[in-house]
Amino acid sequence: MLLPFREHLDFGPTPYDQLQAKEGIPIIKGNVVADVTDLQLGRWERMGATGCYLNLSNQQQTDAYVCEIAPGGQTLPQRHLFEEIIYVAKGRGATSVWQEGAGKVTFEWAQGAIFAVPLNASYIHYNGSRDEPVRLFAGTTCPRMINIFHNEDFIFRNPFKFRDRFHEGDEFLRYNKHMAERYWETNLVPDVNQFALDDFPMKGKGVKHMRFTLADTTYGCHVSEFPPGCRSTFHRHGPGAVIIITQGEGYVVLWKDGEERQLHQFKVGTVYSPDDLMWHGHFNTGSGAMRHFAMRGDSPKYSHDRFRNPLWTMIPMNEEPPDIHREYVDVLKEKGVKTSVSVVED
């Protein structure tokens, strides 16, 4: 028997809610953001830039934010005891990372790059253009950490140095290794759309995938590629997954038992996040490959729960409403995508 979704309980503002209220930037809620490069932002004093929070899927395990740096500008120095993974949604620039008593490391990035800052290391982001703003999209474990310790000084002004996570000098960028099939450890991926992914034949024909441990973080992320005419089965998991489309087009269907299905079109820059135990399926409707970058769960290196129970995490094709697949086939025909349809068992 499939488990029902869990009821959300509200006991009033959490420490994380209070932190956001104090910072005063816009807060985006819901499940889907059509384009992170079009969001309205507000002045973010702590960062010395503009930004907004994305508190999607009605959960406080993780969050996301968008930070925009003006042409030729930079953020204020930051340091915090929560983990953060950054995707460059627009522009080019550089980041400097350092620990007290160790040399500063500076690396460049451009649109499509992903990287993480080592835990509690200090950092500054720079816009490398005099003409165009930079937009960074980041996923973080801030809500979980703020709510556990409910002390901002401990989170933002903690002097502890994680020496084991910081690679000084050139070693920071040389930390780059294919650890196992569909698993890579590094600190910087220059372009998620050009990075070579491993085949994932048990998922489906032409499907590619790579999980990452970035900057020795415990925060998990992966890149998946769906070929033309490819869709996933409906699947679900716990809260906290945040997904951004980096290449291609299509739609996502979100669905809770007993509620009407929601269909949302996506393109490059679209972000979506399913609620806790919300069924969802990814559908590629373009003539080329679709890639998404997802931040969720634990990194491969530090994952303690390495089991999945498909009896309640996936709906087999023969058990889903038949109109879902018919509609997908019709959309492909309308768009002139001539390919055999394949299904990813996700």
Secondary structure, 3 states (H helix, E strand, C coil): CCCCCCCCCCCCCCHHHHHHHHHCCCEECCCEECCHHHCCCEEECCCCEEEEEECCCCCCCCEEEEEEECCCCECCCECCCCCEEEEEEECEEEEEEECCCCCCEEEEEECCCEEECCCCCEEEEEECCCCCCEEEEEEECHHHHHHHHCCHHHHHCCCCCCHHHCCCCCHHHHCEEEEECCEEEECEECCCCCCCCEECCCCCCCCEEEEEEECCCCEEEEEEEECCCEEECEECCCCCCEEEEEECCEEEEEECCCCCCEEEEECCCCEECCCCCCEEEEEECCCCCEEEEEEEEECHHHCCCCCCCHHHHEECHHHCCHHHHHHHHHHHHHHCCCCCCEEECC
